[in-house]
Amino acid sequence: MQRLRRRLLALLAAMPCAPGRAEVLYPRLAGPVPLRFPRDHGAHPQWRTEWWYITGWLREQGGGALGVQVTFFRNRPGLQEGNPSRFAPSQLLFAHAALADPAHGRLRHDQRAARMGFGLAEAAQDTTDLRLDGWTLALQGDTYHARVAARDFALALAFRAAGPPLLQGEGGYSRKGARPEQASHYYSRPHLAVTGTVEWGGRRRAVDGTAWLDHEWSSEILDAQVQGWDWTGLNLHDGRALMAFRMRGRDGGLRWAGGGLASPGGGFRPLAPGEVQLEPLRTWTSPRTGIVWPVAMRLRAAGEDLVLEPLMDDQELDSRASVGLIYWEGAVRALRQGREAGRGYLELTGHGAPVRL
């Protein structure tokens, strides 16, 4: 019953405007709008889609490297918005968490989904404070605190930011397509210092490491011909932070690309579509879904020529029980002429079915 309930919520979140139902008017971006903090750390319920995405590398004391992902998604599906009942699904909240452990060979992951309200699912609007079925992500001062009690693992992690939010694109206005409204409000918190514990198999382990947070919200990111996107966020060892992405068309061509390079001193260089190249170098085929994922990529951007190599190949995350999507979200090393220059995450979507948001 719980799995069915989650699947129904995912289907509701993905539905377009149904016949006989009034079209919902979502806010639209037409250009840069100043972001204001701390308010913009919080939720923006009038917009259609929003996410808070933390990905990072952990080091177990006396052990090896681990990858970690904690994500909360908010969705306004446009259903029964005039219904005064608290049970009306006007806002939905989803969450994913995953651990990448080469010794295990595939992701440990879990997911949650619920309509907002009733103390079960909440997203504060004045700061980052997200709660879903016992999972939490909250910003206190300059530190994000995440607590996740999943089916076969648990996380209790603190992510400390060293500086102000990094506004992607043009002051936080990040283009995703040729039309001005195909864009998002988007900021990042790179080089987060991680401390805390992870637990599985009845054993708790102290960890530290470095992570990256993205907070993004929009009503219309993808044009109708987009199949999916490939994205990477890299914490470079020299203190810089590099983000790059490409939007792939259903015809196999490139629809858009972009990104940005931040320096430790606060400088930022946005990257135009022609400045970003992501080239698949090696693929891995999932034995569960049959999807062929380009798990190793070559990135050329901002004068860098980097090879992205995964911590392990099997970092596929099946979230069909929540947001209805299968994607690959993997810890990667960034190699410059064969030597490690940084670490981060690579996200691959739409390599099976087209993405719908």
C-alpha positions in Angstrom: 0.0 0.0 0.0 2.8 2.4 0.9 4.6 1.8 -2.4 1.3 2.3 -4.4 0.7 5.5 -2.5 4.1 6.8 -3.4 3.7 5.9 -7.0 0.3 7.7 -7.3 1.9 10.8 -5.8 4.7 10.6 -8.4 2.2 10.3 -11.2 0.2 13.3 -9.9 3.4 15.4 -9.8 4.2 14.5 -13.4 0.8 15.2 -14.8 0.2 18.0 -17.3 -2.9 20.1 -17.1 -5.7 17.5 -17.3 -8.8 17.9 -19.6 -11.6 19.7 -17.8 -9.2 21.3 -15.3 -8.3 25.0 -15.4 -4.8 25.7 -16.5 -2.5 26.6 -13.5 -0.5 29.8 -13.9 3.0 29.4 -12.6 5.5 32.2 -12.2 7.9 32.5 -15.2 11.4 33.9 -15.5 12.2 36.4 -18.2 15.6 37.6 -16.9 17.7 38.1 -13.8 15.9 38.7 -10.5 17.9 39.6 -7.3 18.1 36.7 -4.8 17.6 37.7 -1.2 19.0 35.7 1.7 18.2 34.2 4.1 14.7 34.1 2.6 15.8 32.4 -0.7 17.3 29.5 1.3 13.7 28.6 1.9 10.9 27.1 -0.2 9.2 28.9 -3.1 5.8 27.2 -3.2 4.4 29.3 -6.0 6.9 27.9 -8.4 6.3 24.5 -10.0 9.6 22.6 -9.2 12.3 23.1 -6.6 15.2 21.0 -5.2 17.9 21.1 -2.6 20.7 18.8 -3.7 23.7 17.8 -1.6 26.4 15.5 -3.1 29.8 14.8 -1.7 32.7 12.6 -1.0 33.2 11.2 2.5 36.2 9.6 4.1 35.7 6.9 6.7 38.3 7.0 9.5 40.5 4.1 8.8 38.6 3.2 5.7 38.0 4.2 2.1 36.1 6.8 0.2 32.3 6.9 0.0 29.9 9.0 -2.0 26.8 10.6 -0.4 23.6 12.2 -1.8 20.8 13.9 0.1 18.1 15.5 -2.0 14.7 17.1 -1.2 12.3 17.9 -4.1 9.2 20.1 -3.8 6.6 20.1 -6.5 3.4 22.1 -7.1 1.4 19.8 -9.4 -1.5 22.2 -10.0 -4.1 19.9 -8.6 -7.2 21.0 -6.7 -5.7 24.3 -5.7 -9.1 25.8 -5.0 -10.0 22.9 -2.7 -9.9 24.1 0.9 -9.3 20.6 2.3 -6.0 20.0 4.0 -5.9 16.7 2.1 -5.7 18.5 -1.3 -2.4 17.6 -3.0 -1.4 21.2 -3.8 2.2 20.7 -2.7 4.2 17.5 -2.8 7.6 16.7 -1.2 10.0 14.0 -2.2 13.4 13.0 -0.8 16.2 10.7 -2.0 19.3 9.6 -0.1 22.2 7.4 -1.3 25.6 6.0 -0.3 28.1 4.9 -2.8 30.5 2.3 -1.4 32.9 0.5 -3.7 33.0 -2.4 -1.3 29.3 -2.9 -1.7 29.4 -2.4 -5.5 26.1 -0.5 -5.9 24.2 2.3 -4.3 22.5 1.9 -1.0 19.5 4.2 -1.5 16.0 5.0 -0.3 13.3 7.5 -1.0 10.3 9.2 0.5 7.2 11.0 -0.8 4.2 12.7 0.7 1.8 15.6 0.2 2.7 18.6 2.3 1.2 19.2 5.7 0.1 17.3 8.8 3.6 17.4 10.3 4.7 14.7 7.9 6.1 16.8 5.1 7.0 20.5 5.6 9.2 23.0 3.7 9.8 26.3 5.5 9.8 29.5 3.4 12.1 31.6 5.5 15.2 29.3 5.4 16.2 25.8 4.6 14.1 23.6 6.9 12.8 20.5 5.2 11.1 17.6 6.9 9.7 14.4 5.4 8.7 11.3 7.3 11.5 11.7 9.8 14.2 12.8 7.2 15.4 16.4 7.7 17.6 19.0 6.1 18.0 22.3 8.0 20.3 25.3 7.8 21.5 26.7 11.1 23.9 29.6 10.8 26.4 28.6 8.1 25.8 24.8 8.5 23.3 22.4 6.9 22.3 19.5 9.1 21.0 16.3 7.4 19.5 13.3 9.2 18.3 10.3 7.3 17.1 7.0 8.7 16.8 4.8 5.6 15.9 1.2 5.2 19.5 -0.2 5.4 21.6 2.9 6.3 21.5 6.1 8.3 23.1 9.5 8.0 23.8 12.2 10.5 25.9 14.8 8.7 26.8 18.5 9.0 27.8 20.5 5.9 29.5 23.8 6.8 29.7 26.5 4.2 32.9 28.6 4.0 31.4 31.6 2.1 28.2 33.1 0.7 26.0 31.4 -1.9 27.5 31.2 -5.4 25.0 32.6 -7.8 25.0 30.6 -11.0 24.4 32.1 -14.4 23.6 35.8 -14.4 23.2 36.7 -10.7 21.3 33.4 -10.1 19.4 33.4 -13.4 20.5 30.2 -15.1 19.5 29.7 -18.7 18.6 26.1 -19.7 17.3 26.8 -23.3 17.0 29.3 -26.1 13.9 31.0 -24.7 14.4 33.3 -21.7 11.8 31.6 -19.6 13.6 28.2 -20.0 15.7 29.1 -17.0 15.9 28.7 -13.2 16.8 30.5 -10.1 20.0 28.7 -9.1 22.7 29.0 -6.5 25.4 26.6 -5.2 27.3 26.1 -2.0 30.6 24.4 -3.1 33.4 23.2 -0.9 31.1 22.3 2.0 33.1 20.8 4.9 31.4 17.6 6.0 31.5 15.9 9.4 29.3 13.3 11.1 28.5 9.7 11.0 27.1 7.1 8.6 25.7 3.7 9.7 25.0 0.4 8.0 25.3 -3.3 9.0 24.8 -2.4 12.6 28.0 -0.3 12.7 28.4 3.5 13.0 31.3 5.1 11.3 32.7 8.6 11.8 33.3 10.4 8.5 34.5 13.8 7.1 34.8 15.1 3.6 33.7 17.8 1.1 30.4 18.3 -0.5 28.4 20.6 -2.9 24.8 21.9 -2.5 22.6 23.2 -5.3 19.3 24.9 -4.7 17.2 25.5 -7.8 13.6 26.5 -8.5 11.7 27.1 -11.7 8.4 26.6 -13.6 9.7 25.9 -17.1 13.2 24.5 -17.5 13.0 22.1 -20.4 11.9 22.7 -24.0 9.7 20.0 -25.5 12.6 18.5 -27.5 14.9 17.8 -24.5 15.6 14.2 -23.8 17.6 14.8 -20.6 20.6 16.5 -19.2 24.1 15.7 -18.0 25.5 17.8 -15.1 28.6 18.0 -13.0 29.7 19.9 -9.9 33.4 19.7 -9.1 35.3 20.9 -6.0 38.7 21.4 -7.5 41.7 20.9 -5.2 43.1 24.4 -5.9 40.0 25.9 -4.2 38.0 26.7 -7.4 34.5 25.3 -8.1 33.4 24.2 -11.6 29.8 23.5 -12.7 28.9 22.4 -16.2 25.9 20.9 -17.9 24.4 20.1 -21.3 20.8 19.6 -22.3 20.5 16.7 -24.8 17.8 16.7 -27.6 15.6 13.8 -28.4 17.4 13.7 -31.8 20.7 13.1 -30.1 21.9 16.7 -30.6 22.8 19.4 -28.2 20.0 21.8 -27.2 21.8 24.0 -24.7 24.9 24.0 -22.4 26.3 26.2 -19.7 28.0 26.4 -16.3 30.3 28.5 -14.3 33.8 28.6 -12.7 34.2 30.2 -9.2 37.6 31.2 -7.8 38.5 31.1 -4.0 38.6 34.9 -3.9 35.0 35.3 -5.0 35.4 35.7 -8.7 33.0 34.0 -11.0 33.0 33.3 -14.7 29.7 32.2 -16.3 30.1 29.8 -19.2 28.2 30.2 -22.5 26.8 27.3 -24.4 29.8 27.1 -26.8 32.3 27.0 -23.9 31.1 23.6 -22.5 31.8 20.2 -24.0 30.9 16.9 -22.3 32.0 13.9 -24.3 31.3 10.3 -23.2 34.4 8.1 -22.9 33.1 4.9 -21.5 29.6 3.4 -20.8 28.2 1.0 -18.3 24.9 -1.0 -18.9 22.7 -1.5 -15.9 21.8 -5.1 -15.3 18.5 -4.0 -13.7 17.1 -1.5 -16.2 19.2 -2.1 -19.4 20.0 1.6 -19.6 23.4 2.4 -21.1 25.0 5.2 -18.9 28.1 7.2 -20.0 29.7 6.9 -16.6 33.1 8.3 -17.7 33.1 11.7 -19.4 35.6 14.2 -20.8 34.8 17.8 -19.8 36.3 20.8 -21.6 35.2 24.1 -20.0 36.8 27.3 -18.8 40.3 26.3 -20.1 40.1 22.9 -18.3 40.4 19.5 -20.0 39.3 17.0 -17.4 38.4 13.3 -17.4 35.6 12.4 -15.0 36.0 8.8 -13.6 33.4 7.3 -11.3 34.1 6.0 -7.8 32.3 2.9 -9.1 30.2 2.2 -12.2 26.9 1.2 -10.6 25.5 4.4 -9.2 22.1 4.1 -10.8 19.2 5.4 -8.7 15.7 4.1 -9.4 13.3 6.7 -8.1 10.2 5.5 -9.9 8.5 5.0 -6.5 8.7 8.8 -5.8 9.5 11.2 -8.7 9.1 8.6 -11.4 12.6 8.9 -12.7 15.6 6.6 -13.2 18.9 8.5 -13.1 22.6 8.0 -12.5 24.0 10.1 -9.7 27.6 9.3 -9.1 30.7 10.4 -7.2 33.5 11.1 -9.7 37.2 12.1 -9.7 38.3 14.9 -12.0 41.6 13.9 -13.6 43.9 16.4 -15.3 46.5 14.6 -17.5 46.0 11.5 -15.3 46.4 13.3 -12.0 43.5 14.0 -9.6 42.5 17.7 -9.8 39.3 17.5 -7.9 36.3 15.5 -6.8 32.6 15.9 -7.3 29.4 14.4 -8.7 28.1 13.6 -12.2 24.4 13.4 -12.8 22.9 11.7 -15.9 19.2 11.8 -16.8 17.1 10.8 -19.8 19.4 8.1 -21.0 16.4 5.8 -20.9 13.0 7.5 -21.1 12.8 11.3 -21.7 12.8 13.4 -18.5 9.5 15.1 -17.5 9.5 17.8 -14.8 
